[in-house]
Amino acid sequence: MNCDKSLKLLSEYHDGSLNVIEAVRVRMHLMICPSCRGIFHDLEMIVSAAAELRDKSSGACPDDKIGWRRFELDAWQIKPTIFQSRRREHPST
């Protein structure tokens, strides 16, 4: 399996929704490819952080905009440098 194919399947691999053959192929690729393994690790961290923020959130969100705004505010409190570095890279006009 090449990196492109592996990267397209990482989310499904993480969720456990791949068939056995595809899951084994992704797993084997992750064993030999440090780049894809790093991306998979990042995916695991993102999913874990999102779950933690969701669990800490008070009440349900009436729509996606409000939900994402709460996520951003919660993430800002945890790690403000995530958003600061992006603002420097992409200045608003």
OpenMM code with the backbone's topology and positions (N, CA, C; nanometers):
from openmm import Vec3, app, unit

residues = "MET ASN CYS ASP LYS SER LEU LYS LEU LEU SER GLU TYR HIS ASP GLY SER LEU ASN VAL ILE GLU ALA VAL ARG VAL ARG MET HIS LEU MET ILE CYS PRO SER CYS ARG GLY ILE PHE HIS ASP LEU GLU MET ILE VAL SER ALA ALA ALA GLU LEU ARG ASP LYS SER SER GLY ALA CYS PRO ASP ASP LYS ILE GLY TRP ARG ARG PHE GLU LEU ASP ALA TRP GLN ILE LYS PRO THR ILE PHE GLN SER ARG ARG ARG GLU HIS PRO SER THR".split()
positions = [
    Vec3(0.0858, -0.1179, 0.0000),
    Vec3(0.0000, 0.0000, 0.0000),
    Vec3(0.0895, 0.1229, 0.0000),
    Vec3(0.0515, 0.2233, -0.0788),
    Vec3(0.1294, 0.3473, -0.0818),
    Vec3(0.0701, 0.4491, 0.0164),
    Vec3(0.1423, 0.5593, 0.0334),
    Vec3(0.1005, 0.6605, 0.1306),
    Vec3(-0.0345, 0.7229, 0.0949),
    Vec3(-0.0574, 0.7530, -0.0320),
    Vec3(-0.1842, 0.8148, -0.0713),
    Vec3(-0.3031, 0.7284, -0.0319),
    Vec3(-0.2950, 0.6019, -0.0643),
    Vec3(-0.4040, 0.5094, -0.0323),
    Vec3(-0.4203, 0.4964, 0.1199),
    Vec3(-0.3085, 0.4867, 0.1897),
    Vec3(-0.3121, 0.4732, 0.3349),
    Vec3(-0.3772, 0.5953, 0.3998),
    Vec3(-0.3387, 0.7145, 0.3550),
    Vec3(-0.3926, 0.8377, 0.4136),
    Vec3(-0.5428, 0.8493, 0.3902),
    Vec3(-0.5900, 0.8021, 0.2760),
    Vec3(-0.7334, 0.8070, 0.2481),
    Vec3(-0.8122, 0.7143, 0.3395),
    Vec3(-0.7470, 0.6112, 0.3900),
    Vec3(-0.8160, 0.5112, 0.4725),
    Vec3(-0.7936, 0.5283, 0.6224),
    Vec3(-0.7119, 0.6247, 0.6632),
    Vec3(-0.6767, 0.6369, 0.8053),
    Vec3(-0.7973, 0.6573, 0.8961),
    Vec3(-0.8890, 0.7423, 0.8558),
    Vec3(-1.0053, 0.7682, 0.9409),
    Vec3(-1.0893, 0.6419, 0.9590),
    Vec3(-1.1120, 0.5716, 0.8491),
    Vec3(-1.1882, 0.4466, 0.8577),
    Vec3(-1.1118, 0.3411, 0.9385),
    Vec3(-0.9794, 0.3392, 0.9231),
    Vec3(-0.8980, 0.2462, 1.0011),
    Vec3(-0.9120, 0.2778, 1.1492),
    Vec3(-0.9033, 0.4043, 1.1825),
    Vec3(-0.9158, 0.4467, 1.3217),
    Vec3(-1.0520, 0.4089, 1.3787),
    Vec3(-1.1573, 0.4238, 1.2973),
    Vec3(-1.2927, 0.3920, 1.3423),
    Vec3(-1.3207, 0.2419, 1.3477),
    Vec3(-1.2329, 0.1640, 1.2844),
    Vec3(-1.2543, 0.0198, 1.2807),
    Vec3(-1.3574, -0.0225, 1.1772),
    Vec3(-1.3795, 0.0623, 1.0769),
    Vec3(-1.4828, 0.0308, 0.9787),
    Vec3(-1.4290, -0.0312, 0.8491),
    Vec3(-1.2983, -0.0547, 0.8420),
    Vec3(-1.2424, -0.1203, 0.7234),
    Vec3(-1.2627, -0.2711, 0.7322),
    Vec3(-1.2667, -0.3360, 0.6154),
    Vec3(-1.2702, -0.4816, 0.6184),
    Vec3(-1.1333, -0.5310, 0.6652),
    Vec3(-1.1246, -0.6560, 0.7006),
    Vec3(-1.0037, -0.7114, 0.7612),
    Vec3(-0.8816, -0.6944, 0.6704),
    Vec3(-0.8973, -0.7196, 0.5430),
    Vec3(-0.7837, -0.7116, 0.4498),
    Vec3(-0.7305, -0.5687, 0.4408),
    Vec3(-0.8209, -0.4718, 0.4238),
    Vec3(-0.7775, -0.3324, 0.4163),
    Vec3(-0.7150, -0.2868, 0.5479),
    Vec3(-0.7717, -0.3290, 0.6596),
    Vec3(-0.7178, -0.2908, 0.7905),
    Vec3(-0.5755, -0.3444, 0.8075),
    Vec3(-0.5517, -0.4673, 0.7658),
    Vec3(-0.4178, -0.5257, 0.7751),
    Vec3(-0.3209, -0.4504, 0.6842),
    Vec3(-0.3659, -0.4151, 0.5649),
    Vec3(-0.2794, -0.3399, 0.4730),
    Vec3(-0.2407, -0.2041, 0.5313),
    Vec3(-0.3384, -0.1339, 0.5884),
    Vec3(-0.3082, -0.0041, 0.6500),
    Vec3(-0.2137, -0.0247, 0.7682),
    Vec3(-0.2422, -0.1228, 0.8533),
    Vec3(-0.1581, -0.1494, 0.9700),
    Vec3(-0.0138, -0.1792, 0.9285),
    Vec3(0.0023, -0.2607, 0.8252),
    Vec3(0.1370, -0.2934, 0.7774),
    Vec3(0.2069, -0.1691, 0.7225),
    Vec3(0.1321, -0.0852, 0.6511),
    Vec3(0.1928, 0.0362, 0.5985),
    Vec3(0.2365, 0.1282, 0.7130),
    Vec3(0.1532, 0.1391, 0.8152),
    Vec3(0.1882, 0.2239, 0.9298),
    Vec3(0.3134, 0.1719, 1.0013),
    Vec3(0.3337, 0.0420, 0.9980),
    Vec3(0.4512, -0.0163, 1.0625),
    Vec3(0.5806, 0.0230, 0.9907),
    Vec3(0.5738, 0.0427, 0.8599),
    Vec3(0.6964, 0.0714, 0.7843),
    Vec3(0.7114, 0.2174, 0.7430),
    Vec3(0.6080, 0.2973, 0.7603),
    Vec3(0.6128, 0.4362, 0.7138),
    Vec3(0.6023, 0.5342, 0.8306),
    Vec3(0.7138, 0.5941, 0.8711),
    Vec3(0.7088, 0.6862, 0.9845),
    Vec3(0.6232, 0.8106, 0.9576),
    Vec3(0.6170, 0.8545, 0.8341),
    Vec3(0.5375, 0.9724, 0.8007),
    Vec3(0.3885, 0.9462, 0.8226),
    Vec3(0.3380, 0.8393, 0.7664),
    Vec3(0.1962, 0.8043, 0.7835),
    Vec3(0.1657, 0.7689, 0.9287),
    Vec3(0.2608, 0.7044, 0.9955),
    Vec3(0.2425, 0.6709, 1.1371),
    Vec3(0.2282, 0.7991, 1.2190),
    Vec3(0.3064, 0.9016, 1.1868),
    Vec3(0.2960, 1.0298, 1.2559),
    Vec3(0.1620, 1.0962, 1.2314),
    Vec3(0.1138, 1.0890, 1.1076),
    Vec3(-0.0161, 1.1469, 1.0753),
    Vec3(-0.1268, 1.0717, 1.1488),
    Vec3(-0.1144, 0.9406, 1.1562),
    Vec3(-0.2136, 0.8617, 1.2294),
    Vec3(-0.2119, 0.8983, 1.3782),
    Vec3(-0.0946, 0.9190, 1.4328),
    Vec3(-0.0834, 0.9608, 1.5726),
    Vec3(-0.1530, 1.0958, 1.5921),
    Vec3(-0.1317, 1.1884, 1.4982),
    Vec3(-0.1984, 1.3183, 1.5062),
    Vec3(-0.3504, 1.3022, 1.5013),
    Vec3(-0.3982, 1.2141, 1.4131),
    Vec3(-0.5416, 1.1876, 1.4036),
    Vec3(-0.5954, 1.1363, 1.5368),
    Vec3(-0.5229, 1.0446, 1.5987),
    Vec3(-0.5662, 0.9923, 1.7290),
    Vec3(-0.5742, 1.1039, 1.8329),
    Vec3(-0.4774, 1.1938, 1.8317),
    Vec3(-0.4770, 1.3050, 1.9276),
    Vec3(-0.5941, 1.4000, 1.9022),
    Vec3(-0.6240, 1.4274, 1.7757),
    Vec3(-0.7349, 1.5160, 1.7419),
    Vec3(-0.8676, 1.4554, 1.7856),
    Vec3(-0.8877, 1.3287, 1.7564),
    Vec3(-1.0115, 1.2612, 1.7948),
    Vec3(-1.0246, 1.2581, 1.9472),
    Vec3(-0.9157, 1.2314, 2.0154),
    Vec3(-0.9180, 1.2271, 2.1614),
    Vec3(-0.9494, 1.3648, 2.2199),
    Vec3(-0.8863, 1.4694, 2.1664),
    Vec3(-0.9114, 1.6055, 2.2156),
    Vec3(-1.0556, 1.6468, 2.1890),
    Vec3(-1.1066, 1.6127, 2.0711),
    Vec3(-1.2456, 1.6470, 2.0385),
    Vec3(-1.3421, 1.5761, 2.1328),
    Vec3(-1.3157, 1.4502, 2.1625),
    Vec3(-1.4020, 1.3756, 2.2544),
    Vec3(-1.3970, 1.4358, 2.3942),
    Vec3(-1.2778, 1.4734, 2.4362),
    Vec3(-1.2634, 1.5342, 2.5687),
    Vec3(-1.3382, 1.6672, 2.5761),
    Vec3(-1.3253, 1.7489, 2.4718),
    Vec3(-1.3953, 1.8766, 2.4706),
    Vec3(-1.5463, 1.8575, 2.4647),
    Vec3(-1.5908, 1.7568, 2.3894),
    Vec3(-1.7340, 1.7281, 2.3810),
    Vec3(-1.7864, 1.6876, 2.5185),
    Vec3(-1.7099, 1.6051, 2.5890),
    Vec3(-1.7528, 1.5595, 2.7208),
    Vec3(-1.7580, 1.6742, 2.8217),
    Vec3(-1.6694, 1.7714, 2.8069),
    Vec3(-1.6659, 1.8850, 2.8993),
    Vec3(-1.7704, 1.9898, 2.8646),
    Vec3(-1.8208, 1.9854, 2.7425),
    Vec3(-1.9176, 2.0841, 2.6966),
    Vec3(-2.0463, 2.0723, 2.7775),
    Vec3(-2.1034, 2.1863, 2.8099),
    Vec3(-2.2281, 2.1837, 2.8865),
    Vec3(-2.3462, 2.2005, 2.7912),
    Vec3(-2.4284, 2.0994, 2.7826),
    Vec3(-2.5492, 2.1067, 2.7012),
    Vec3(-2.5250, 2.0772, 2.5547),
    Vec3(-2.6329, 2.0532, 2.4864),
    Vec3(-2.6253, 2.0236, 2.3433),
    Vec3(-2.6176, 2.1525, 2.2628),
    Vec3(-2.5591, 2.1434, 2.1459),
    Vec3(-2.5466, 2.2581, 2.0569),
    Vec3(-2.6636, 2.2584, 1.9597),
    Vec3(-2.7346, 2.3704, 1.9464),
    Vec3(-2.8497, 2.3733, 1.8569),
    Vec3(-2.8131, 2.3644, 1.7091),
    Vec3(-2.6941, 2.4065, 1.6720),
    Vec3(-2.6524, 2.3915, 1.5330),
    Vec3(-2.5003, 2.3812, 1.5254),
    Vec3(-2.4505, 2.3487, 1.4072),
    Vec3(-2.3072, 2.3258, 1.3911),
    Vec3(-2.2231, 2.4499, 1.4164),
    Vec3(-2.2690, 2.5671, 1.3754),
    Vec3(-2.1897, 2.6888, 1.3957),
    Vec3(-2.1622, 2.7127, 1.5438),
    Vec3(-2.2637, 2.6973, 1.6229),
    Vec3(-2.2466, 2.7183, 1.7668),
    Vec3(-2.1560, 2.6100, 1.8245),
    Vec3(-2.1745, 2.4874, 1.7790),
    Vec3(-2.0904, 2.3777, 1.8268),
    Vec3(-1.9444, 2.3993, 1.7950),
    Vec3(-1.9138, 2.4397, 1.6719),
    Vec3(-1.7750, 2.4644, 1.6345),
    Vec3(-1.7182, 2.5852, 1.7082),
    Vec3(-1.7993, 2.6866, 1.7331),
    Vec3(-1.7525, 2.8042, 1.8085),
    Vec3(-1.7161, 2.7623, 1.9511),
    Vec3(-1.7998, 2.6778, 2.0119),
    Vec3(-1.7675, 2.6291, 2.1465),
    Vec3(-1.6390, 2.5471, 2.1454),
    Vec3(-1.6247, 2.4630, 2.0428),
    Vec3(-1.5038, 2.3831, 2.0293),
    Vec3(-1.3811, 2.4737, 2.0194),
    Vec3(-1.3901, 2.5790, 1.9370),
    Vec3(-1.2779, 2.6706, 1.9206),
    Vec3(-1.2450, 2.7408, 2.0521),
    Vec3(-1.3469, 2.7858, 2.1225),
    Vec3(-1.3236, 2.8537, 2.2500),
    Vec3(-1.2620, 2.7605, 2.3532),
    Vec3(-1.3119, 2.6366, 2.3587),
    Vec3(-1.2550, 2.5397, 2.4523),
    Vec3(-1.1106, 2.5076, 2.4151),
    Vec3(-1.0862, 2.4891, 2.2858),
    Vec3(-0.9508, 2.4590, 2.2404),
    Vec3(-0.8586, 2.5766, 2.2687),
    Vec3(-0.9080, 2.6975, 2.2546),
    Vec3(-0.8282, 2.8169, 2.2822),
    Vec3(-0.7809, 2.8168, 2.4269),
    Vec3(-0.8681, 2.7759, 2.5171),
    Vec3(-0.8313, 2.7724, 2.6586),
    Vec3(-0.7275, 2.6652, 2.6865),
    Vec3(-0.7335, 2.5557, 2.6110),
    Vec3(-0.6384, 2.4463, 2.6324),
    Vec3(-0.5045, 2.4772, 2.5677),
    Vec3(-0.5050, 2.5250, 2.4443),
    Vec3(-0.3816, 2.5433, 2.3693),
    Vec3(-0.3925, 2.6667, 2.2792),
    Vec3(-0.3753, 2.7881, 2.3318),
    Vec3(-0.3926, 2.9087, 2.2511),
    Vec3(-0.2945, 2.9201, 2.1349),
    Vec3(-0.1802, 2.8579, 2.1436),
    Vec3(-0.0818, 2.8715, 2.0354),
    Vec3(-0.1282, 2.8061, 1.9062),
    Vec3(-0.2218, 2.7124, 1.9118),
    Vec3(-0.2731, 2.6496, 1.7895),
    Vec3(-0.3340, 2.7561, 1.6997),
    Vec3(-0.4159, 2.8436, 1.7582),
    Vec3(-0.4851, 2.9429, 1.6787),
    Vec3(-0.3959, 3.0636, 1.6499),
    Vec3(-0.3074, 3.0981, 1.7423),
    Vec3(-0.2197, 3.2124, 1.7196),
    Vec3(-0.1268, 3.1888, 1.6022),
    Vec3(-0.0684, 3.0703, 1.5904),
    Vec3(0.0248, 3.0436, 1.4819),
    Vec3(-0.0463, 3.0480, 1.3472),
    Vec3(-0.1694, 3.0034, 1.3404),
    Vec3(-0.2432, 3.0074, 1.2143),
    Vec3(-0.2777, 3.1509, 1.1764),
    Vec3(-0.3064, 3.2334, 1.2719),
    Vec3(-0.3380, 3.3723, 1.2409),
    Vec3(-0.2165, 3.4435, 1.1828),
    Vec3(-0.0990, 3.4104, 1.2326),
    Vec3(0.0223, 3.4730, 1.1789),
    Vec3(0.0501, 3.4257, 1.0377),
    Vec3(0.0194, 3.2997, 1.0100),
    Vec3(0.0454, 3.2447, 0.8780),
    Vec3(-0.0522, 3.2996, 0.7741),
    Vec3(-0.1765, 3.3246, 0.8146),
    Vec3(-0.2800, 3.3702, 0.7235),
    Vec3(-0.3411, 3.5002, 0.7760),
    Vec3(-0.2722, 3.6129, 0.7561),
    Vec3(-0.3273, 3.7384, 0.8097),
    Vec3(-0.4595, 3.7725, 0.7414),
    Vec3(-0.5522, 3.8249, 0.8207),
    Vec3(-0.6824, 3.8623, 0.7640),
    Vec3(-0.6686, 3.9917, 0.6863),
    Vec3(-0.7526, 4.0046, 0.5843),
    Vec3(-0.7476, 4.1252, 0.5000),
    Vec3(-0.8638, 4.2147, 0.5271),
] * unit.nanometer
topology = app.Topology()
chain = topology.addChain("A")
for resn in residues:
    res = topology.addResidue(resn, chain)
    for name in ("N", "CA", "C"):
        topology.addAtom(name, app.Element.getBySymbol(name[0]), res)
